Amino acid sequence: MFKGLPPVKYYFSKSKKFYNLIFQLTGIYPSNIQVYKIAFTHKSASRNIDSTKKINNERLEFLGDAILASIIADYLYSYFPYRREGFLTKMRARIVSREQLNEIALSMGLQFHVVSQNKITGTKNIYGNALEALIGAIYVDKGYERTKKFVLKRILDKNIDLQELAVNDSDYKSQVIEWAQKNKIGLVFEDEEVESTDQTNLYFTSTIKLDNQVIGTGKGYSKKEAQQNASKEALNHNDDIEVLIN
């Protein structure tokens, strides 16, 4: 009769507002409210247990990353019953990519709830990490099946079009490498880590060279993102590439 209602202690809790937030984000009433608070605690705002131990969301992020990959792999295996392992691996990589998770986290509004001591500027990765930590928190609090329901309903169904993703290959680096192999030429990726002007964040640059000529450049907040952006630029100037090799 009362299935789905929050526990009685919820109505008298000082954390009622936070309970409501978690329910709005996940559709779940927390049993262990503390684990969700940890999920939104960036390492810069770590809470000390003692002189050697600090609490932040990094451990939950690690757990959530693994659980998310498992749930997506399980779902893709059933959704595409006749596709090969390579296709499934590539699809999973696109869904759980850092860029994709960052965008999903922003669409959920997680940027308004992450607790940090420093002003967060220039990087979305913190929010994608918080989303993984939230998944880890749900797993710790409610177990695999409830976590799977959250991932499929709140992340996959609302943000990912599997059919479109299967048709449109957004792995630009793979496309560049396949193009190079087809034409039997060698490409070189030159990557560099750069400190931003405010000295609070690092970013990466990537340059793709063909016979010492630059065919694409890009930057990102991870080496992978920088290489993807450089590869995208190279593909967008495909006519110029053809001139170089002919």
N, C-alpha and C positions, 0 to 999 in steps of 0.2 A: 504493500500500500504506500509506504514511504520511500520506496526505492528511488535512488537518484538524488535525494535531498542531502544537504550537508549534515555532518554530525552535530548533535545538540550543542557541544562546546563551541562550535563556530559562532553561534548567535551571541555569545558572551565574550568572544575573543577580541583582544586588542589588535589582532592582525586581520580583522574582518575585511578591511580594504584590500589587503594583499591576497586573501582568500578569493575575493571577487576577481581580482586581476588574473590570478592563475586559472580560475574557471573560465573567464572570458577568452584567455589565450588557448586553453587546452580542452575545455569541456569537462574538466576533472576537478572535483573538490579534493584538495590535498588531505592526506592523513598525516604526513610528516612535513609540516610547513617549512621547517628549517632547511631542508634539502633544496627547496625551491629558492629560498633566499640566497643560499650559497651559489646556486646556478647563475644568479645575476651579479655576483661579486667578482669584479675584475681583479687581477692579481695586484694592481696598484692600490686596491682598497682591502687587501688581505687582513683578516682578523687573526690576532695571535692567540693560540691556545696556551703556549708556554714559550720559553726563550728559543726553542728549536723548531716549533711547528706553527705553520700558518694555514688558515683556511681561505681558499678562493675557488673559483670554478674550473680550474685546470684539470683536476682529476675527473670531474663530471663530464667535462668536454671530451676527454679521452674515452670515457665509457660510452657517451652518447654517439661519438663518431663510429665506434664499432657496432653498436646496436642499430644505428641508422643504416649502415652498409649491409648488415644482415637482413634487415626488414626489406630493403629495396631489392636485394638479390633474390630473396624468397618471392617477392611479388613479381619481379620481371621473369623469373623462371616459369611461373604459371601463366603470366600474361602473354608471353611469346613462346609457346610450347615447342616450336619447330626451329627457332633461331639458334645459331651456333654460339659457343662460349665467348668468342671474340666480340660478337655483337653485343651480348649481354653485359660483358665487362665494360665496353665502351659506353653503353647506355647508363649503367650504374655510375660510372665516373662523371658523366655529364650532370646527372641528377644531384650527386653529392659534392660537386665541385665547389671550391671555396667561393667563387664568384656567384654561383647559383644560391648557395646558402646565405651569403651576405644579402642578396636581393630579397630572398624570402623573409629573412629576419627583419629587414627594414619594412617590408609590406605588413608584417605583423605588429610593427611598432615597438620592437624590442629596444630600439635606440633610446627610448624614453625611460627605460627601467633598469638599464645596466648601471651598477654602482661603481664609480671610479673616483680616485683621489685627484686625478689629473683630468684636464679638459681633453676629450678625445677628438682629435682632428686628423683628417687626411686618410683615415683607413676605415673600411667597413668590416674588416676581418674580426674585430672585437664582437660585432653583433652576430656574425655567422658562428663564431665560437660560443657565444651565449646560447644560440639556438641548439647547438649540439649539447651544451651543458644542460639545457632544459629537458632535452630528450633523455639524457642520463638521469636527471632527477625523477622524471616520470617512471623510468625503469626501476630505480631504487625504491620509489614509493609504491608503485602499483603493479610492477611486473611486466613481463614481455607482451602479453596480449593487449593490455590497455595502452602500452606504448605503441604497439603496432597500429592500433585503431587511430591513435592521435596522428601518427606519421602519415597514414594513408588518407585520412579524412581532412586533416588540417594543413598538411604540407603537400602531398602528392596531388590530391584531387583539386585543390584550390590554386595550385601554382604551376603544375606541370602538365603539358599536353603530350602524352607519350607518343601518339601517332605523328605529331609534328616533329617531335624530337628525333624520332626514328628516321624521318625523311631528310631533315635539315641537319647536316653534319657541321657542328660548330667547333670541332676540334681542329683548329686552323693549323696547329703545328704538325699534326699527322698528315694533313693535306699537303703541306709544303714538303714534308719528307717523302711522301708518296710521289709527288711531282718530280722531285729530284732523282729518286730511284728510277722512275720511268724514263727520264732523260739521261740517266747514267752520269750524273754530275754530283760533285760534292758540295755540300753547304756547311757553313761554319756558324754556330751560335756563339756570340761573345756576350757574356753576362757580367754585370757589375752591380755591386751593392752600393747605394748612395745614401748619405745622411742628408735629411731635409734641412732647410735653412733654419728652422726653429729648433733643430737638434732634439726633437722629441720623437720623431718617427724615421724609420728607414724605408727606402723603397729600392726597387731593382730596375735596371735598364737592360735591354737585350737588343743586340744588333745581329742581323743575318747578313752574311757576306757570301757572294758568289764570285770566285776568282778575284778576291780583294776588293770587290765592288759591293757597296751596301745596297741591298734590295729591300730591306725592311727594318724599322726600328720600333721599339715599344717600351713602355714602362708599366710597372704594377707594384703592388705591395707584397708580391711573392715572385720568385724567379719564374714559376710556371705561368703566372698571369702576364708577366713581361714578355715571355716567349710567345704566348698566344697572341698578344697584341702586335708584336713584331711580325708574326706569321700572317696575321690578318692583313696588315699593311702590304706585305709582299704579294699576297694573293690579289689584293685590290689593284696592284700594278702589274698584273700578269703579262700584259703586252710588252712592258719594258723588259721583263725577264726573258721573254721569247727572243727579243732583239739581242740580248746579251749572249745567248747560247747559240745563235745562228750566225 
